[in-house]
Amino acid sequence: MTPLPLYRQLLLPALPATKIRLALLGTALADALGGPAEFQPRFGFEFVKEMQRNENFDLPEGVWTDDTSMALALGRAVARAPFESGQGEEDAAEAAQLEQYYLWWRDGELSAIGRCFDVGGTIRRALAVYEAELAAVGIEAQRWPPPPSSSSAQLEKLKTKRRQAASKALKRIKKDMAGAVFGGNGSLMRVVPVGLAYWCKGERVVGECARRSSRVTHPNEVCQEACEVWAVGVRGVVWGAAQAEMGMGKGTMKTKLDVLHHFASFSYKTDALKKALAADVPLPKGLEGDEAKMEAHYAKHHRLLRLITDTRAKTPASSSPALAAGQSLEETATLMLLPQAATLPSSGYVVHTLCAALYAFLATETFEAGTLLAVNMGDDADTVAAVYGGLAGAWYGVEEKRAGEAGEGEGLFWSKRVREWRDKLVRRELVEEVAEEVVEFAERSMRAGMAV
């Protein structure tokens, strides 16, 4: 079947609340599917299409990993201690995030199984810095919040100590962990709630909040910019859907071509992201209103679009060693879209993860197909899939009832298989609980903006 041009793949209108819920659900679904394929070489494992046991950590099917836990932690932190621009407020939001991550790492809060079973090396190091600062002010392995029996004076004293510890830890992390060696994907994998929670704010605000969220554990400039460009993209999707659904302002995201244009034309400051995502030749100003010519330009001058075209053109035999007699058409179609790992790595390096997730989004036309593509990349498959799942959930997401009754979006997000994934997801209620916190925050933020 001939693929649809990007400019004909339309953003599905829906209320922001729906997009938020399905972006976080999409993160968890894709993450749980990708967990068993993590650490596996591309084309070197059995095709993943259903929830299955995660042998890497001896976990049952449907368990999401640290990617979703940290996204939920960030979502909760933003909803309870939002970013502010006032003097002296900068540490408060970052401290709340650091605390949420610490509670997950140490106590298993916001984990699918009640404990942290995996954590990236950079995040572990950042949280160890915080733990050392807590110990320095006399707080060791003390759960937060404290027991209900604590007096108000005890509570205030403890809060003050934790703020001091967090402030010192954040300064140490920023100073000691900004080098290139700390360029992992640990802040990108969790950043989607920033774009969701602040969808009604401007791109500059969302970008700065995303950068600040990265600095909590990943102050490396490439990590910060990756979070910025991704969160701003997610924000544009939710804003565009709201504009289409409710007639609010002017949306810039209407088609997948607009998503590509966002990444291709972004003003990158880091060479790594500019080389990986910017167009080789900037889009001529005269082409901006002509979608067909825009896409033709990017097909020639954007690395990912060229790669998609080149990979589709290859025969199954040269495209994938895993193709074999008796393989389903679905598996064949997915694997034929997978380039060799050397051409499109799916490692834990933040640039690799971002490019692989965006490739999966641009190369496919449904949430299910993109998830299968991301998951079957192997290597850091759960993280690539989780990052993809957040953007794709926002893009394709519509209410299940609306999709079923009106046929609007049926098969784009909601399909028989996605419903099966959803039903097997462990602790889905926890994902939904945090999603509601983000929804409520976003709605308060929107009302406050309208009142100004």
VEXZA-256239 format. One record per residue (C-alpha): x, y, z; residue in one letter. Coordinates in steps of 0.02 Angstrom, whole numbers, plus 50000, padded with zeros to 5 digits. Example, Ala and Ser with C-alpha at 12.3 -4.5 7.8 and 13.67 -1.06 7.14 Angstrom:
BEGIN
pt c1 50615; c2 49775; c3 50390; vexkol a
pt c1 50684; c2 49947; c3 50357; vexkol s
***
This chain:
BEGIN
pt c1 50000; c2 50000; c3 50000; vexkol m
pt c1 50066; c2 50172; c3 49953; vexkol t
pt c1 50101; c2 50274; c3 50109; vexkol p
pt c1 50007; c2 50436; c3 50134; vexkol l
pt c1 50110; c2 50594; c3 50114; vexkol p
pt c1 50146; c2 50680; c3 50279; vexkol l
pt c1 50043; c2 50831; c3 50229; vexkol y
pt c1 49890; c2 50720; c3 50212; vexkol r
pt c1 49910; c2 50639; c3 50383; vexkol q
pt c1 49800; c2 50753; c3 50489; vexkol l
pt c1 49805; c2 50789; c3 50674; vexkol l
pt c1 49648; c2 50720; c3 50757; vexkol l
pt c1 49550; c2 50856; c3 50849; vexkol p
pt c1 49513; c2 50822; c3 51033; vexkol a
pt c1 49503; c2 50914; c3 51197; vexkol l
pt c1 49670; c2 50941; c3 51285; vexkol p
pt c1 49613; c2 50827; c3 51427; vexkol a
pt c1 49596; c2 50683; c3 51305; vexkol t
pt c1 49765; c2 50716; c3 51228; vexkol k
pt c1 49847; c2 50722; c3 51400; vexkol i
pt c1 49768; c2 50559; c3 51457; vexkol r
pt c1 49813; c2 50465; c3 51299; vexkol l
pt c1 49988; c2 50536; c3 51287; vexkol a
pt c1 50028; c2 50467; c3 51459; vexkol l
pt c1 49937; c2 50304; c3 51423; vexkol l
pt c1 50031; c2 50292; c3 51259; vexkol g
pt c1 50195; c2 50317; c3 51352; vexkol t
pt c1 50156; c2 50174; c3 51471; vexkol a
pt c1 50091; c2 50055; c3 51337; vexkol l
pt c1 50241; c2 50077; c3 51223; vexkol a
pt c1 50361; c2 50069; c3 51370; vexkol d
pt c1 50287; c2 49905; c3 51435; vexkol a
pt c1 50294; c2 49828; c3 51261; vexkol l
pt c1 50473; c2 49883; c3 51237; vexkol g
pt c1 50540; c2 49821; c3 51403; vexkol g
pt c1 50568; c2 49640; c3 51348; vexkol p
pt c1 50661; c2 49699; c3 51191; vexkol a
pt c1 50780; c2 49811; c3 51288; vexkol e
pt c1 50965; c2 49764; c3 51270; vexkol f
pt c1 50926; c2 49652; c3 51121; vexkol q
pt c1 51016; c2 49677; c3 50953; vexkol p
pt c1 50906; c2 49733; c3 50809; vexkol r
pt c1 50837; c2 49588; c3 50707; vexkol f
pt c1 50910; c2 49471; c3 50838; vexkol g
pt c1 50751; c2 49432; c3 50937; vexkol f
pt c1 50577; c2 49367; c3 50906; vexkol e
pt c1 50457; c2 49500; c3 50841; vexkol f
pt c1 50368; c2 49588; c3 50984; vexkol v
pt c1 50184; c2 49627; c3 50956; vexkol k
pt c1 50100; c2 49580; c3 51120; vexkol e
pt c1 50132; c2 49613; c3 51303; vexkol m
pt c1 50255; c2 49483; c3 51362; vexkol q
pt c1 50362; c2 49438; c3 51511; vexkol r
pt c1 50514; c2 49548; c3 51537; vexkol n
pt c1 50655; c2 49423; c3 51561; vexkol e
pt c1 50781; c2 49564; c3 51584; vexkol n
pt c1 50712; c2 49599; c3 51758; vexkol f
pt c1 50605; c2 49443; c3 51788; vexkol d
pt c1 50443; c2 49541; c3 51774; vexkol l
pt c1 50269; c2 49486; c3 51717; vexkol p
pt c1 50191; c2 49551; c3 51557; vexkol e
pt c1 50122; c2 49727; c3 51553; vexkol g
pt c1 50247; c2 49805; c3 51674; vexkol v
pt c1 50309; c2 49977; c3 51625; vexkol w
pt c1 50484; c2 50031; c3 51669; vexkol t
pt c1 50580; c2 50181; c3 51735; vexkol d
pt c1 50532; c2 50284; c3 51582; vexkol d
pt c1 50349; c2 50291; c3 51632; vexkol t
pt c1 50386; c2 50302; c3 51818; vexkol s
pt c1 50492; c2 50457; c3 51792; vexkol m
pt c1 50365; c2 50535; c3 51672; vexkol a
pt c1 50231; c2 50510; c3 51805; vexkol l
pt c1 50347; c2 50582; c3 51937; vexkol a
pt c1 50378; c2 50737; c3 51831; vexkol l
pt c1 50192; c2 50753; c3 51793; vexkol g
pt c1 50148; c2 50745; c3 51977; vexkol r
pt c1 50286; c2 50867; c3 52025; vexkol a
pt c1 50231; c2 50993; c3 51894; vexkol v
pt c1 50049; c2 50979; c3 51948; vexkol a
pt c1 50092; c2 51005; c3 52132; vexkol r
pt c1 50241; c2 51123; c3 52120; vexkol a
pt c1 50232; c2 51208; c3 51950; vexkol p
pt c1 50370; c2 51306; c3 51868; vexkol f
pt c1 50364; c2 51490; c3 51913; vexkol e
pt c1 50454; c2 51639; c3 51840; vexkol s
pt c1 50460; c2 51743; c3 51998; vexkol g
pt c1 50621; c2 51783; c3 52089; vexkol q
pt c1 50677; c2 51647; c3 52206; vexkol g
pt c1 50555; c2 51519; c3 52138; vexkol e
pt c1 50670; c2 51426; c3 52020; vexkol e
pt c1 50730; c2 51297; c3 52146; vexkol d
pt c1 50554; c2 51253; c3 52208; vexkol a
pt c1 50494; c2 51162; c3 52051; vexkol a
pt c1 50660; c2 51074; c3 52022; vexkol e
pt c1 50669; c2 51024; c3 52206; vexkol a
pt c1 50495; c2 50948; c3 52194; vexkol a
pt c1 50548; c2 50848; c3 52042; vexkol q
pt c1 50707; c2 50789; c3 52126; vexkol l
pt c1 50605; c2 50733; c3 52275; vexkol e
pt c1 50481; c2 50636; c3 52168; vexkol q
pt c1 50622; c2 50548; c3 52077; vexkol y
pt c1 50705; c2 50508; c3 52242; vexkol y
pt c1 50545; c2 50433; c3 52315; vexkol l
pt c1 50529; c2 50323; c3 52161; vexkol w
pt c1 50711; c2 50268; c3 52170; vexkol w
pt c1 50712; c2 50234; c3 52355; vexkol r
pt c1 50532; c2 50186; c3 52398; vexkol d
pt c1 50460; c2 50129; c3 52232; vexkol g
pt c1 50331; c2 50268; c3 52228; vexkol e
pt c1 50250; c2 50278; c3 52055; vexkol l
pt c1 50323; c2 50110; c3 52006; vexkol s
pt c1 50218; c2 49977; c3 51921; vexkol a
pt c1 50274; c2 49848; c3 52050; vexkol i
pt c1 50307; c2 49954; c3 52204; vexkol g
pt c1 50496; c2 49959; c3 52187; vexkol r
pt c1 50629; c2 50032; c3 52073; vexkol c
pt c1 50701; c2 49887; c3 51974; vexkol f
pt c1 50801; c2 49988; c3 51847; vexkol d
pt c1 50879; c2 50161; c3 51844; vexkol v
pt c1 50999; c2 50245; c3 51724; vexkol g
pt c1 51176; c2 50280; c3 51780; vexkol g
pt c1 51162; c2 50469; c3 51765; vexkol t
pt c1 50999; c2 50474; c3 51862; vexkol i
pt c1 51069; c2 50359; c3 51995; vexkol r
pt c1 51218; c2 50474; c3 52015; vexkol r
pt c1 51108; c2 50630; c3 52028; vexkol a
pt c1 50994; c2 50549; c3 52157; vexkol l
pt c1 51145; c2 50490; c3 52256; vexkol a
pt c1 51202; c2 50672; c3 52263; vexkol v
pt c1 51033; c2 50719; c3 52336; vexkol y
pt c1 51039; c2 50576; c3 52460; vexkol e
pt c1 51210; c2 50633; c3 52519; vexkol a
pt c1 51145; c2 50810; c3 52545; vexkol e
pt c1 50996; c2 50744; c3 52642; vexkol l
pt c1 51113; c2 50647; c3 52754; vexkol a
pt c1 51218; c2 50804; c3 52778; vexkol a
pt c1 51069; c2 50895; c3 52855; vexkol v
pt c1 51023; c2 50746; c3 52963; vexkol g
pt c1 50890; c2 50662; c3 52856; vexkol i
pt c1 50928; c2 50481; c3 52819; vexkol e
pt c1 50808; c2 50360; c3 52734; vexkol a
pt c1 50659; c2 50458; c3 52799; vexkol q
pt c1 50501; c2 50438; c3 52700; vexkol r
pt c1 50410; c2 50592; c3 52639; vexkol w
pt c1 50280; c2 50643; c3 52686; vexkol p
pt c1 50318; c2 50616; c3 52870; vexkol p
pt c1 50200; c2 50527; c3 52990; vexkol p
pt c1 50033; c2 50615; c3 53027; vexkol p
pt c1 50084; c2 50626; c3 53210; vexkol s
pt c1 50220; c2 50753; c3 53169; vexkol s
pt c1 50191; c2 50925; c3 53241; vexkol s
pt c1 50180; c2 51079; c3 53130; vexkol s
pt c1 50348; c2 51138; c3 53197; vexkol a
pt c1 50427; c2 50969; c3 53154; vexkol q
pt c1 50351; c2 50974; c3 52981; vexkol l
pt c1 50416; c2 51149; c3 52946; vexkol e
pt c1 50589; c2 51105; c3 53008; vexkol k
pt c1 50594; c2 50951; c3 52898; vexkol l
pt c1 50532; c2 51048; c3 52747; vexkol k
pt c1 50667; c2 51178; c3 52772; vexkol t
pt c1 50803; c2 51045; c3 52784; vexkol k
pt c1 50742; c2 50958; c3 52627; vexkol r
pt c1 50738; c2 51122; c3 52531; vexkol r
pt c1 50915; c2 51158; c3 52585; vexkol q
pt c1 50972; c2 50984; c3 52535; vexkol a
pt c1 50885; c2 50995; c3 52366; vexkol a
pt c1 50958; c2 51167; c3 52329; vexkol s
pt c1 51135; c2 51109; c3 52366; vexkol k
pt c1 51110; c2 50949; c3 52268; vexkol a
pt c1 51045; c2 51041; c3 52115; vexkol l
pt c1 51195; c2 51156; c3 52117; vexkol k
pt c1 51314; c2 51007; c3 52128; vexkol r
pt c1 51225; c2 50915; c3 51988; vexkol i
pt c1 51230; c2 51067; c3 51876; vexkol k
pt c1 51415; c2 51094; c3 51910; vexkol k
pt c1 51477; c2 50914; c3 51904; vexkol d
pt c1 51363; c2 50828; c3 51777; vexkol m
pt c1 51355; c2 50943; c3 51626; vexkol a
pt c1 51491; c2 50854; c3 51526; vexkol g
pt c1 51466; c2 50757; c3 51365; vexkol a
pt c1 51481; c2 50592; c3 51458; vexkol v
pt c1 51312; c2 50631; c3 51538; vexkol f
pt c1 51219; c2 50639; c3 51372; vexkol g
pt c1 51095; c2 50499; c3 51405; vexkol g
pt c1 50909; c2 50498; c3 51370; vexkol n
pt c1 50851; c2 50501; c3 51552; vexkol g
pt c1 50775; c2 50675; c3 51545; vexkol s
pt c1 50702; c2 50659; c3 51370; vexkol l
pt c1 50610; c2 50499; c3 51415; vexkol m
pt c1 50509; c2 50588; c3 51550; vexkol r
pt c1 50483; c2 50763; c3 51475; vexkol v
pt c1 50313; c2 50738; c3 51391; vexkol v
pt c1 50213; c2 50804; c3 51542; vexkol p
pt c1 50293; c2 50975; c3 51520; vexkol v
pt c1 50221; c2 50995; c3 51345; vexkol g
pt c1 50054; c2 50925; c3 51406; vexkol l
pt c1 50037; c2 51027; c3 51565; vexkol a
pt c1 50088; c2 51191; c3 51484; vexkol y
pt c1 49999; c2 51168; c3 51317; vexkol w
pt c1 49911; c2 51336; c3 51333; vexkol c
pt c1 50074; c2 51430; c3 51363; vexkol k
pt c1 50190; c2 51496; c3 51229; vexkol g
pt c1 50332; c2 51397; c3 51151; vexkol e
pt c1 50463; c2 51499; c3 51244; vexkol r
pt c1 50386; c2 51457; c3 51414; vexkol v
pt c1 50369; c2 51273; c3 51372; vexkol v
pt c1 50547; c2 51265; c3 51305; vexkol g
pt c1 50622; c2 51345; c3 51460; vexkol e
pt c1 50521; c2 51233; c3 51577; vexkol c
pt c1 50579; c2 51080; c3 51479; vexkol a
pt c1 50760; c2 51136; c3 51494; vexkol r
pt c1 50740; c2 51162; c3 51681; vexkol r
pt c1 50662; c2 50990; c3 51699; vexkol s
pt c1 50814; c2 50915; c3 51614; vexkol s
pt c1 50938; c2 51008; c3 51725; vexkol r
pt c1 50874; c2 50916; c3 51879; vexkol v
pt c1 50973; c2 50762; c3 51826; vexkol t
pt c1 51041; c2 50800; c3 51651; vexkol h
pt c1 51114; c2 50977; c3 51640; vexkol p
pt c1 51209; c2 50928; c3 51482; vexkol n
pt c1 51165; c2 51055; c3 51345; vexkol e
pt c1 51116; c2 50924; c3 51217; vexkol v
pt c1 50996; c2 50843; c3 51341; vexkol c
pt c1 50920; c2 51012; c3 51382; vexkol q
pt c1 50894; c2 51056; c3 51200; vexkol e
pt c1 50823; c2 50884; c3 51159; vexkol a
pt c1 50695; c2 50907; c3 51298; vexkol c
pt c1 50656; c2 51081; c3 51236; vexkol e
pt c1 50623; c2 51035; c3 51054; vexkol v
pt c1 50522; c2 50880; c3 51102; vexkol w
pt c1 50413; c2 50966; c3 51233; vexkol a
pt c1 50379; c2 51114; c3 51118; vexkol v
pt c1 50327; c2 50990; c3 50984; vexkol g
pt c1 50208; c2 50901; c3 51103; vexkol v
pt c1 50137; c2 51069; c3 51158; vexkol r
pt c1 50107; c2 51114; c3 50975; vexkol g
pt c1 50012; c2 50952; c3 50946; vexkol v
pt c1 49896; c2 50979; c3 51096; vexkol v
pt c1 49872; c2 51163; c3 51050; vexkol w
pt c1 49833; c2 51120; c3 50869; vexkol g
pt c1 49707; c2 50988; c3 50922; vexkol a
pt c1 49625; c2 51109; c3 51043; vexkol a
pt c1 49617; c2 51243; c3 50907; vexkol q
pt c1 49532; c2 51120; c3 50789; vexkol a
pt c1 49413; c2 51055; c3 50923; vexkol e
pt c1 49369; c2 51217; c3 51011; vexkol m
pt c1 49417; c2 51356; c3 50891; vexkol g
pt c1 49550; c2 51425; c3 51009; vexkol m
pt c1 49678; c2 51534; c3 50922; vexkol g
pt c1 49789; c2 51478; c3 50780; vexkol k
pt c1 49865; c2 51305; c3 50786; vexkol g
pt c1 50031; c2 51274; c3 50700; vexkol t
pt c1 50019; c2 51084; c3 50703; vexkol m
pt c1 49890; c2 51021; c3 50579; vexkol k
pt c1 49982; c2 50884; c3 50485; vexkol t
pt c1 50131; c2 50771; c3 50512; vexkol k
pt c1 50224; c2 50882; c3 50391; vexkol l
pt c1 50206; c2 51020; c3 50521; vexkol d
pt c1 50286; c2 50907; c3 50650; vexkol v
pt c1 50432; c2 50872; c3 50534; vexkol l
pt c1 50447; c2 51058; c3 50495; vexkol h
pt c1 50457; c2 51097; c3 50681; vexkol h
pt c1 50607; c2 50982; c3 50703; vexkol f
pt c1 50687; c2 51026; c3 50537; vexkol a
pt c1 50678; c2 51215; c3 50560; vexkol s
pt c1 50710; c2 51229; c3 50748; vexkol f
pt c1 50850; c2 51351; c3 50796; vexkol s
pt c1 50970; c2 51223; c3 50869; vexkol y
pt c1 51115; c2 51284; c3 50973; vexkol k
pt c1 51201; c2 51115; c3 50989; vexkol t
pt c1 51292; c2 51040; c3 50841; vexkol d
pt c1 51236; c2 50863; c3 50884; vexkol a
pt c1 51051; c2 50901; c3 50867; vexkol l
pt c1 51073; c2 51020; c3 50722; vexkol k
pt c1 51166; c2 50887; c3 50623; vexkol k
pt c1 51039; c2 50752; c3 50667; vexkol a
pt c1 50875; c2 50847; c3 50645; vexkol l
pt c1 50894; c2 51009; c3 50548; vexkol a
pt c1 50866; c2 51009; c3 50360; vexkol a
pt c1 51024; c2 51005; c3 50257; vexkol d
pt c1 50954; c2 51152; c3 50160; vexkol v
pt c1 50832; c2 51269; c3 50249; vexkol p
pt c1 50657; c2 51277; c3 50177; vexkol l
pt c1 50645; c2 51421; c3 50053; vexkol p
pt c1 50520; c2 51552; c3 50113; vexkol k
pt c1 50417; c2 51539; c3 49956; vexkol g
pt c1 50375; c2 51356; c3 49990; vexkol l
pt c1 50293; c2 51375; c3 50162; vexkol e
pt c1 50116; c2 51383; c3 50093; vexkol g
pt c1 50137; c2 51239; c3 49970; vexkol d
pt c1 50129; c2 51076; c3 50068; vexkol e
pt c1 50172; c2 50961; c3 49923; vexkol a
pt c1 50327; c2 51062; c3 49880; vexkol k
pt c1 50375; c2 51074; c3 50064; vexkol m
pt c1 50370; c2 50886; c3 50081; vexkol e
pt c1 50467; c2 50863; c3 49920; vexkol a
pt c1 50600; c2 50981; c3 49988; vexkol h
pt c1 50616; c2 50885; c3 50150; vexkol y
pt c1 50615; c2 50718; c3 50059; vexkol a
pt c1 50775; c2 50778; c3 49977; vexkol k
pt c1 50852; c2 50880; c3 50117; vexkol h
pt c1 50803; c2 50797; c3 50282; vexkol h
pt c1 50901; c2 50647; c3 50343; vexkol r
pt c1 50756; c2 50554; c3 50424; vexkol l
pt c1 50638; c2 50574; c3 50277; vexkol l
pt c1 50774; c2 50517; c3 50158; vexkol r
pt c1 50805; c2 50367; c3 50270; vexkol l
pt c1 50621; c2 50321; c3 50272; vexkol i
pt c1 50614; c2 50329; c3 50082; vexkol t
pt c1 50775; c2 50230; c3 50061; vexkol d
pt c1 50722; c2 50096; c3 50185; vexkol t
pt c1 50553; c2 50073; c3 50102; vexkol r
pt c1 50638; c2 50051; c3 49934; vexkol a
pt c1 50744; c2 49905; c3 49991; vexkol k
pt c1 50691; c2 49725; c3 49964; vexkol t
pt c1 50646; c2 49622; c3 50118; vexkol p
pt c1 50802; c2 49517; c3 50100; vexkol a
pt c1 50919; c2 49664; c3 50108; vexkol s
pt c1 50815; c2 49761; c3 50232; vexkol s
pt c1 50798; c2 49633; c3 50370; vexkol s
pt c1 50889; c2 49470; c3 50406; vexkol p
pt c1 50744; c2 49425; c3 50521; vexkol a
pt c1 50618; c2 49406; c3 50380; vexkol l
pt c1 50575; c2 49224; c3 50355; vexkol a
pt c1 50448; c2 49112; c3 50271; vexkol a
pt c1 50283; c2 49112; c3 50362; vexkol g
pt c1 50306; c2 49284; c3 50438; vexkol q
pt c1 50146; c2 49387; c3 50446; vexkol s
pt c1 50117; c2 49533; c3 50329; vexkol l
pt c1 50114; c2 49646; c3 50482; vexkol e
pt c1 50285; c2 49588; c3 50541; vexkol e
pt c1 50355; c2 49602; c3 50366; vexkol t
pt c1 50286; c2 49778; c3 50346; vexkol a
pt c1 50361; c2 49833; c3 50512; vexkol t
pt c1 50531; c2 49754; c3 50486; vexkol l
pt c1 50544; c2 49823; c3 50309; vexkol m
pt c1 50536; c2 49997; c3 50386; vexkol l
pt c1 50681; c2 49959; c3 50502; vexkol l
pt c1 50851; c2 50014; c3 50440; vexkol p
pt c1 51009; c2 49935; c3 50508; vexkol q
pt c1 51057; c2 49992; c3 50682; vexkol a
pt c1 51214; c2 50077; c3 50618; vexkol a
pt c1 51105; c2 50191; c3 50510; vexkol t
pt c1 50972; c2 50228; c3 50642; vexkol l
pt c1 51040; c2 50184; c3 50815; vexkol p
pt c1 50917; c2 50160; c3 50959; vexkol s
pt c1 51044; c2 50175; c3 51098; vexkol s
pt c1 51032; c2 50269; c3 51262; vexkol g
pt c1 51118; c2 50423; c3 51189; vexkol y
pt c1 50988; c2 50561; c3 51191; vexkol v
pt c1 51010; c2 50607; c3 51008; vexkol v
pt c1 50991; c2 50427; c3 50953; vexkol h
pt c1 50833; c2 50405; c3 51056; vexkol t
pt c1 50753; c2 50565; c3 50991; vexkol l
pt c1 50791; c2 50524; c3 50809; vexkol c
pt c1 50731; c2 50344; c3 50826; vexkol a
pt c1 50567; c2 50397; c3 50909; vexkol a
pt c1 50536; c2 50531; c3 50778; vexkol l
pt c1 50576; c2 50408; c3 50639; vexkol y
pt c1 50445; c2 50286; c3 50707; vexkol a
pt c1 50317; c2 50427; c3 50711; vexkol f
pt c1 50351; c2 50490; c3 50535; vexkol l
pt c1 50369; c2 50318; c3 50453; vexkol a
pt c1 50200; c2 50249; c3 50511; vexkol t
pt c1 50018; c2 50302; c3 50505; vexkol e
pt c1 49942; c2 50231; c3 50666; vexkol t
pt c1 49988; c2 50224; c3 50849; vexkol f
pt c1 49998; c2 50035; c3 50841; vexkol e
pt c1 50113; c2 50028; c3 50689; vexkol a
pt c1 50232; c2 50158; c3 50760; vexkol g
pt c1 50239; c2 50069; c3 50927; vexkol t
pt c1 50282; c2 49904; c3 50844; vexkol l
pt c1 50418; c2 49991; c3 50743; vexkol l
pt c1 50494; c2 50075; c3 50896; vexkol a
pt c1 50486; c2 49920; c3 51005; vexkol v
pt c1 50568; c2 49808; c3 50876; vexkol n
pt c1 50718; c2 49923; c3 50858; vexkol m
pt c1 50793; c2 49836; c3 51009; vexkol g
pt c1 50937; c2 49910; c3 51113; vexkol d
pt c1 50854; c2 50045; c3 51220; vexkol d
pt c1 50686; c2 49993; c3 51149; vexkol a
pt c1 50580; c2 50036; c3 51300; vexkol d
pt c1 50642; c2 50215; c3 51305; vexkol t
pt c1 50629; c2 50245; c3 51118; vexkol v
pt c1 50453; c2 50173; c3 51124; vexkol a
pt c1 50403; c2 50275; c3 51276; vexkol a
pt c1 50463; c2 50437; c3 51196; vexkol v
pt c1 50371; c2 50392; c3 51035; vexkol y
pt c1 50216; c2 50340; c3 51134; vexkol g
pt c1 50197; c2 50509; c3 51218; vexkol g
pt c1 50202; c2 50607; c3 51055; vexkol l
pt c1 50097; c2 50479; c3 50959; vexkol a
pt c1 49968; c2 50467; c3 51098; vexkol g
pt c1 49945; c2 50655; c3 51089; vexkol a
pt c1 49938; c2 50651; c3 50898; vexkol w
pt c1 49817; c2 50507; c3 50870; vexkol y
pt c1 49722; c2 50512; c3 51033; vexkol g
pt c1 49533; c2 50532; c3 51035; vexkol v
pt c1 49406; c2 50471; c3 51163; vexkol e
pt c1 49375; c2 50286; c3 51142; vexkol e
pt c1 49186; c2 50309; c3 51137; vexkol k
pt c1 49200; c2 50442; c3 51003; vexkol r
pt c1 49315; c2 50333; c3 50899; vexkol a
pt c1 49198; c2 50184; c3 50913; vexkol g
pt c1 49032; c2 50270; c3 50881; vexkol e
pt c1 49082; c2 50396; c3 50749; vexkol a
pt c1 49227; c2 50301; c3 50675; vexkol g
pt c1 49334; c2 50455; c3 50705; vexkol e
pt c1 49509; c2 50397; c3 50743; vexkol g
pt c1 49461; c2 50213; c3 50751; vexkol e
pt c1 49617; c2 50118; c3 50704; vexkol g
pt c1 49729; c2 50271; c3 50719; vexkol l
pt c1 49745; c2 50262; c3 50908; vexkol f
pt c1 49612; c2 50138; c3 50960; vexkol w
pt c1 49628; c2 49968; c3 50878; vexkol s
pt c1 49591; c2 49792; c3 50936; vexkol k
pt c1 49773; c2 49765; c3 50980; vexkol r
pt c1 49794; c2 49932; c3 51072; vexkol v
pt c1 49640; c2 49890; c3 51176; vexkol r
pt c1 49720; c2 49722; c3 51218; vexkol e
pt c1 49881; c2 49810; c3 51268; vexkol w
pt c1 49780; c2 49930; c3 51375; vexkol r
pt c1 49689; c2 49789; c3 51462; vexkol d
pt c1 49852; c2 49701; c3 51506; vexkol k
pt c1 49942; c2 49855; c3 51569; vexkol l
pt c1 49993; c2 49833; c3 51751; vexkol v
pt c1 49932; c2 49969; c3 51870; vexkol r
pt c1 49846; c2 50066; c3 51734; vexkol r
pt c1 49748; c2 50157; c3 51869; vexkol e
pt c1 49909; c2 50239; c3 51930; vexkol l
pt c1 49946; c2 50307; c3 51757; vexkol v
pt c1 49768; c2 50372; c3 51747; vexkol e
pt c1 49779; c2 50449; c3 51920; vexkol e
pt c1 49931; c2 50554; c3 51877; vexkol v
pt c1 49857; c2 50597; c3 51708; vexkol a
pt c1 49707; c2 50673; c3 51798; vexkol e
pt c1 49824; c2 50777; c3 51905; vexkol e
pt c1 49905; c2 50845; c3 51747; vexkol v
pt c1 49735; c2 50875; c3 51667; vexkol v
pt c1 49675; c2 50973; c3 51819; vexkol e
pt c1 49834; c2 51077; c3 51823; vexkol f
pt c1 49822; c2 51116; c3 51637; vexkol a
pt c1 49640; c2 51168; c3 51655; vexkol e
pt c1 49681; c2 51282; c3 51802; vexkol r
pt c1 49823; c2 51356; c3 51702; vexkol s
pt c1 49710; c2 51387; c3 51553; vexkol m
pt c1 49575; c2 51470; c3 51660; vexkol r
pt c1 49705; c2 51580; c3 51744; vexkol a
pt c1 49771; c2 51634; c3 51575; vexkol g
pt c1 49597; c2 51675; c3 51512; vexkol m
pt c1 49563; c2 51778; c3 51669; vexkol a
pt c1 49715; c2 51889; c3 51642; vexkol v
***
